[in-house]
C-alpha cells in the first residue's frame, strides 16, 4: 500500500467518496475542510471565514454554534443515549416531539412517524400510501404524480419522485410508477404570449388530463415542495397550489407537502403550504427540524391516513416498517430544543421581517449581465444565470454557475450552484447586516465571472 501524507486533505482524497461530487475532479482539487462554525459563519482548516449562505444544506436555522442544542444532546446522552420505537417501546423526547409537531403543523396533522432523513421520510410516505390503499381494497391505486425539477430525496423510491436528470441517469430510476408533470416555473416554461394565469390554467389542465388518462383509480398521491428548492428555488405561479389541491380532492388523491426545506419559517410562514394556501394530507419535514445538528425527519399525517393504516395493522398484526433510529432520543431531544429556540427567538418572525430586505436585495441583481431571472420568497432566493432574451445559459449548462459559486467561495461566501441557478438560503438567525455582506460578496463574484465570460466571448 502506498504511503499517503499525514494530512486530512490527502486522507480525504485517498479514502472518501463524496455525494454530488465529480470523484476524479475531487482527486485533483481535494476538499474544503470546514472545522468550526459560529452563528452564520463557518471557518476552514486554514482559518478562513465564510458566510454560510445556504445554511449548510438549506437547514441550519439557529446557526452553527448554538450551545443549547449541544447541551440538550449531552443531557439526553447521559440519561438515555439510545432506544428504539419498535413493539410498543417509546422514549420521552420522541413522545414530546410528536406532540409538539402536532401542535405546530397545520390543523389535522396529528400523527408523527420519525425517520433519519428527508429521503427516508419520502420513501416511507410511498410505503405508507401503498399500505393504506391495500388496506382500503384499492391495490391498483399506487401511482404517484410529481414534477420535473422536483427534489424529494435519493433512495430508490424517493429518488424516483425526484425530477432531476442527474439523480436518475444511470441509477435506473424512476423505479416506481411515477409521472412527472411540467415544472411550475413561468419564466422558463411559459409559452410565448402566455400570461401567468394562462400558464397556471395550462398546468392544472395537464394535471387533470393526466389523472383522467391514467385513471383516477390508479393515482395514489401528488407530492410537491411548496417552493421548489434543489431544482433551483422555483416559486409557483399565482393560484397553482389551490388548484392542485382542488383537483386532488376531486379525484381522491392524497396531497403530500414536502416541507424538508420550506418548513419552520423558511418562507416567512411556519410551513410552505400555509404560504400558498393549501392543506396537505401528509407533510414531511427535516433539515430545520434539528437545524441538522442531528439526523432527523418527521412525517405528519392526518386522521384519514392514520386510521386506514392503523386498522390494517390490527388485521395484519403489525406495521412492518421502521428504522433502528426511528424516534432516536438524542435526535428528538435536539429537535425539541431547536423548535423551542425558533419559537422563543421568533426566528420565523425574523424571516418574515427580513423577507422584504432579502428579496429586494436579490432583485437588485436583475440587471446584472449574467442574471436572466431573480426569484425567491421569504429567506430563500435564486439567481438564474441565463440570457435575458433567449433564457438559455451562457455556454455549457451549469458551467458558469459553478464558476460563480467558486468565486463566491473565494470571496468568503458559500452558496449553491444548482444547474444554472445560484441559490441562497441563509440561517434564520441572519441579520440585515449579514444580508448586506452576503450580497456584497456575491456581487463581487458575479462581476469577476462576468469579466472572464466577456473575455472568453460568452457574453
C-alpha positions in Angstrom: 0.0 0.0 0.0 1.3 3.4 -0.9 2.1 5.8 1.9 0.0 8.9 2.0 0.9 12.2 3.5 -0.3 12.8 7.1 -2.9 15.3 6.3 -6.7 15.5 6.4 -6.7 16.8 2.8 -4.7 13.8 1.4 -6.6 11.3 3.6 -9.9 12.6 2.3 -8.8 12.2 -1.3 -7.5 8.7 -0.6 -10.4 7.3 1.3 -13.7 9.2 0.9 -16.5 9.1 -1.7 -18.4 12.4 -1.7 -22.1 12.9 -2.6 -22.9 15.2 -5.5 -19.2 15.4 -6.5 -17.1 14.6 -9.6 -14.9 12.0 -8.0 -12.0 12.4 -10.4 -12.1 16.2 -10.1 -12.1 15.8 -6.4 -8.9 13.7 -6.6 -7.3 16.7 -8.3 -8.5 19.6 -6.1 -9.4 17.9 -2.8 -11.9 19.2 -0.2 -12.6 22.4 1.5 -12.4 21.2 5.1 -14.7 23.1 7.5 -13.5 22.9 11.1 -15.6 25.5 13.0 -18.9 27.3 13.0 -20.1 30.4 14.7 -23.5 31.9 14.0 -24.0 32.3 10.3 -20.3 31.8 9.7 -18.0 28.8 9.2 -14.2 28.5 9.1 -12.0 26.2 7.2 -8.8 24.4 8.2 -6.7 27.4 7.2 -8.8 29.7 9.4 -10.6 31.4 6.6 -14.0 32.8 7.3 -17.1 32.2 5.2 -20.7 33.4 5.5 -22.8 30.2 5.1 -25.3 31.5 2.5 -27.1 28.1 2.2 -27.4 27.3 5.9 -25.3 24.1 5.3 -27.8 22.3 3.0 -30.8 24.6 3.4 -31.0 23.5 7.0 -29.3 25.3 9.9 -32.0 27.6 11.3 -30.3 28.6 14.6 -26.7 28.9 13.3 -23.6 26.8 13.7 -22.8 27.4 17.3 -25.9 27.0 19.4 -24.9 25.8 22.9 -28.4 24.8 23.9 -28.5 22.1 21.2 -25.2 20.8 22.4 -26.4 20.8 26.0 -29.7 19.1 25.0 -27.7 16.3 23.2 -25.3 15.8 26.2 -28.1 15.7 28.7 -30.0 13.1 26.7 -26.8 11.1 26.1 -26.3 11.0 29.9 -29.9 9.9 30.5 -30.7 7.6 27.6 -28.3 7.6 24.7 -30.4 5.3 22.5 -33.6 3.3 22.4 -35.8 2.1 19.7 -39.5 2.6 19.0 -40.4 -0.9 17.9 -43.1 -3.1 19.5 -44.7 -0.6 21.9 -41.4 0.9 23.1 -41.1 4.7 23.5 -38.9 7.4 24.9 -39.9 10.8 26.3 -38.2 13.1 23.7 -39.9 11.3 20.8 -43.2 11.5 22.6 -42.8 15.2 23.3 -41.6 16.0 19.8 -44.5 14.2 18.2 -46.8 16.2 20.5 -45.0 19.5 19.6 -45.2 18.8 15.9 -48.9 18.1 16.1 -49.2 21.5 17.8 -47.1 23.4 15.2 -48.1 21.9 11.9 -51.4 22.8 10.2 -54.6 21.6 11.9 -55.5 18.0 11.3 -51.9 16.6 11.0 -52.0 14.8 14.3 -49.6 11.8 14.0 -45.9 11.7 13.5 -43.6 9.0 12.2 -39.8 9.6 12.6 -37.0 8.8 10.2 -33.4 9.9 9.9 -33.6 12.0 6.7 -36.0 13.5 4.2 -35.1 10.8 1.7 -36.1 8.1 4.2 -39.2 10.1 5.0 -40.4 10.3 1.5 -39.5 6.7 0.9 -41.7 5.9 3.9 -44.5 8.1 2.6 -44.6 5.9 -0.6 -44.8 2.7 1.5 -47.5 4.3 3.8 -49.6 5.3 0.8 -49.3 1.8 -0.8 -50.1 0.1 2.5 -53.1 2.4 3.0 -54.5 1.7 -0.4 -54.1 -2.1 0.0 -55.8 -1.7 3.4 -58.7 0.0 1.7 -59.0 -2.6 -1.0 -57.6 -0.4 -3.8 -54.5 -2.4 -4.9 -54.4 -0.6 -8.2 -54.2 2.9 -6.6 -50.4 3.1 -6.4 -49.1 5.7 -8.9 -47.5 9.0 -7.8 -47.5 12.4 -9.5 -44.5 14.7 -9.1 -42.9 17.5 -11.1 -39.9 17.9 -13.3 -37.1 19.7 -11.3 -38.6 18.4 -8.0 -36.3 17.1 -5.3 -37.7 14.5 -2.9 -34.7 12.5 -1.9 -32.2 9.9 -3.2 -33.3 6.5 -2.1 -34.5 4.2 -4.9 -38.1 5.1 -4.2 -37.8 8.8 -3.1 -35.2 9.3 -5.9 -37.8 8.2 -8.3 -40.1 11.0 -7.2 -37.3 13.5 -7.7 -37.4 15.1 -11.1 -33.8 16.0 -11.8 -31.8 14.2 -14.6 -28.6 13.8 -12.5 -30.5 11.9 -9.9 -31.9 9.4 -12.5 -29.2 9.0 -15.1 -27.5 5.6 -14.8 -29.2 4.8 -11.5 -32.0 3.1 -13.4 -34.6 5.5 -11.9 -37.5 6.0 -11.8 -38.1 2.5 -10.3 -41.7 3.1 -9.1 -44.8 4.2 -11.0 -44.5 8.0 -11.1 -45.4 10.6 -13.7 -43.5 13.9 -13.7 -45.6 17.0 -14.6 -44.4 20.3 -16.0 -42.3 22.3 -13.6 -44.3 25.3 -12.4 -41.7 27.8 -13.5 -43.5 30.5 -15.5 -40.4 32.4 -16.7 -38.7 29.3 -18.1 -41.7 27.2 -19.2 -44.4 29.7 -20.1 -45.3 29.8 -23.8 -44.7 32.9 -25.9 -47.5 35.3 -25.2 -48.9 33.3 -22.3 -49.9 35.1 -19.2 -49.1 33.7 -15.7 -52.8 33.0 -15.2 -52.9 31.1 -18.5 -49.7 29.2 -17.5 -51.4 28.1 -14.2 -54.5 27.1 -16.1 -52.5 25.0 -18.5 -50.6 23.2 -15.8 -53.8 22.4 -13.9 -55.4 21.1 -17.1 -52.3 19.0 -17.7 -52.7 17.6 -14.2 -56.4 16.7 -14.6 -55.9 15.4 -18.1 -53.1 13.1 -16.8 -55.3 11.8 -14.0 -58.1 11.1 -16.4 -55.8 9.4 -18.9 -54.1 7.2 -16.3 -57.4 6.6 -14.4 -58.1 8.3 -11.1 -58.4 4.8 -9.5 -54.7 4.3 -10.2 -53.3 7.6 -8.9 -52.4 7.4 -5.2 -50.8 10.8 -4.4 -49.4 14.1 -5.7 -46.2 15.2 -4.0 -44.6 18.6 -4.2 -42.4 21.2 -2.5 -44.5 24.3 -2.0 -41.4 26.3 -3.1 -39.0 24.1 -5.0 -35.5 24.1 -3.6 -32.8 21.9 -5.2 -34.5 22.3 -8.6 -33.4 26.0 -8.5 -35.6 27.9 -6.0 -38.7 27.9 -8.1 -41.8 29.8 -6.7 -45.1 28.6 -8.1 -47.4 30.9 -10.1 -50.5 32.5 -8.6 -53.3 30.0 -8.0 -51.3 26.9 -8.7 -51.4 25.2 -5.3 -55.1 25.8 -4.5 -55.8 24.5 -8.0 -53.7 21.3 -7.4 -55.4 20.8 -4.0 -58.9 21.1 -5.6 -58.1 18.6 -8.3 -56.6 16.1 -5.9 -59.6 16.3 -3.6 -61.9 15.8 -6.6 -60.3 12.5 -7.6 -59.5 11.2 -4.0 -55.8 11.7 -4.5 -53.6 12.3 -1.4 -51.7 15.6 -1.4 -48.2 15.4 0.1 -46.4 18.6 1.0 -42.6 18.1 1.1 -41.5 20.8 3.6 -38.0 19.5 4.1 -36.6 22.9 3.0 -39.8 25.0 3.4 -40.7 24.1 7.0 -40.3 26.1 10.2 -40.3 29.6 8.8 -38.1 29.5 5.7 -40.8 31.1 3.6 -41.8 33.6 6.3 -44.7 31.4 7.4 -44.5 28.3 9.6 -44.9 26.0 6.7 -44.9 26.4 2.9 -48.4 25.0 2.5 -49.7 28.0 4.6 -47.8 30.4 2.4 -49.5 29.1 -0.7 -52.9 28.3 0.7 -53.4 24.6 0.6 -53.9 21.8 3.2 -52.0 18.5 2.7 -52.9 15.1 3.9 -49.3 14.3 4.6 -46.5 16.8 5.5 -42.8 15.9 5.5 -40.2 17.9 7.4 -36.5 17.5 8.2 -33.4 19.8 8.0 -34.6 22.8 10.1 -36.3 20.4 12.5 -33.0 20.0 14.3 -31.0 22.6 12.4 -29.3 19.4 11.1 -27.3 19.1 14.3 -28.7 15.6 14.4 -30.2 13.5 11.6 -34.0 13.5 11.9 -37.1 13.8 9.8 -40.8 13.6 10.6 -43.8 12.6 8.6 -47.1 14.1 9.8 -50.3 12.5 8.6 -54.0 13.3 9.1 -56.6 11.0 10.6 -57.7 9.7 7.3 -54.3 8.3 6.5 -53.6 7.2 10.1 -56.9 5.4 10.6 -56.6 3.4 7.4 -53.0 2.3 8.3 -53.9 1.6 12.0 -56.9 -0.6 11.1 -54.7 -2.6 8.7 -52.0 -3.1 11.4 -54.7 -4.6 13.6 -55.6 -7.0 10.8 -52.0 -7.9 10.0 -50.7 -7.8 13.5 -48.0 -5.2 12.8 -46.8 -2.2 10.7 -43.9 -3.9 9.1 -41.7 -0.8 8.6 -39.3 1.3 10.7 -35.7 2.1 11.3 -33.3 1.3 14.1 -33.1 5.0 14.9 -36.8 5.9 14.4 -37.5 8.4 17.1 -33.9 8.4 18.4 -34.0 10.0 21.8 -30.9 12.2 21.3 -32.1 13.5 17.9 -35.6 14.1 19.2 -34.2 16.0 22.3 -32.2 18.2 20.0 -35.2 18.7 17.8 -37.4 19.8 20.7 -34.8 22.3 21.9 -34.3 23.6 18.4 -38.0 24.2 18.0 -38.1 26.0 21.4 -35.3 28.3 20.2 -37.1 29.0 16.9 -40.2 30.0 18.9 -38.5 31.8 21.8 -36.4 34.0 19.5 -39.2 34.4 16.9 -37.0 33.2 14.1 -40.0 32.6 11.9 -40.9 36.2 12.5 -37.3 37.2 11.7 -37.7 35.6 8.3 -40.9 37.4 7.7 -39.5 40.7 8.8 -36.3 40.4 6.7 -38.1 39.0 3.7 -38.6 42.4 2.1 -35.0 43.3 2.6 -33.6 40.0 1.4 -35.9 39.8 -1.6 -35.3 43.5 -2.6 -31.5 42.8 -2.3 -31.8 39.8 -4.6 -33.8 41.8 -7.2 -31.0 44.4 -7.4 -29.1 41.7 -9.3 -31.8 41.6 -12.0 -29.9 44.0 -14.3 -26.6 42.1 -14.0 -25.4 40.8 -17.4 -25.2 37.3 -16.1 -28.6 37.1 -14.5 -31.6 36.1 -16.5 -34.2 35.9 -13.7 -34.3 36.6 -10.0 -36.8 34.6 -7.8 -37.5 33.7 -4.3 -39.7 34.2 -1.2 -39.1 34.5 2.5 -35.4 33.9 3.2 -34.7 31.7 0.1 -33.7 33.0 -3.3 -32.1 32.1 -6.6 -30.4 33.9 -9.5 -30.7 32.0 -12.8 -27.7 32.7 -15.0 -29.0 32.9 -18.5 -29.5 35.3 -21.4 -32.4 37.5 -20.6 -33.9 37.3 -24.0 -33.3 33.6 -25.0 -33.5 32.3 -21.4 -30.6 30.0 -22.3 -27.4 29.5 -20.3 -24.2 31.1 -21.4 -22.2 28.2 -22.9 -22.4 24.8 -21.4 -25.3 24.5 -18.9 -24.1 24.7 -15.3 -20.5 25.7 -16.1 -20.7 29.4 -15.5 -22.8 28.9 -12.4 -20.2 26.6 -10.9 -17.6 29.3 -11.6 -19.7 31.9 -9.8 -20.1 29.6 -6.8 -16.3 29.1 -6.7 -15.6 32.8 -7.0 -18.1 33.4 -4.2 -16.3 30.9 -2.0 -13.0 32.6 -2.7 -14.7 35.9 -1.7 -15.9 34.3 1.6 -19.5 33.3 0.7 -20.7 29.7 0.5 -23.7 29.4 -1.8 -25.0 26.6 -4.0 -24.8 26.2 -7.8 -27.9 24.3 -8.8 -27.6 23.7 -12.6 -27.8 27.3 -13.8 -29.1 28.9 -10.6 -27.1 30.4 -7.7 -29.1 29.6 -4.6 -29.1 31.3 -1.3 -30.8 30.2 1.9 -29.1 31.7 5.0 -29.7 30.6 8.6 -32.9 32.0 10.1 -30.8 34.0 12.6 -29.4 36.1 9.8 -29.3 39.9 10.3 -29.8 42.8 8.0 -26.0 43.4 8.1 -25.3 39.7 7.3 -27.6 40.0 4.3 -25.7 43.1 3.1 -22.5 41.2 3.3 -23.9 38.2 1.5 -24.9 40.3 -1.4 -21.7 42.3 -1.5 -19.6 39.1 -1.7 -22.0 37.6 -4.3 -21.8 40.7 -6.4 -18.0 40.6 -6.4 -18.2 37.0 -7.6 -20.7 37.8 -10.4 -18.7 40.7 -11.6 -15.5 38.7 -11.7 -17.0 35.9 -13.7 -18.8 38.4 -16.0 -15.5 39.9 -16.9 -14.0 36.5 -17.5 -17.0 35.5 -19.6 -16.7 38.6 -21.7 -13.1 37.9 -22.4 -14.0 34.4 -23.5 -16.7 35.6 -25.8 -19.6 34.1 -23.8 -21.3 37.4 -23.2 
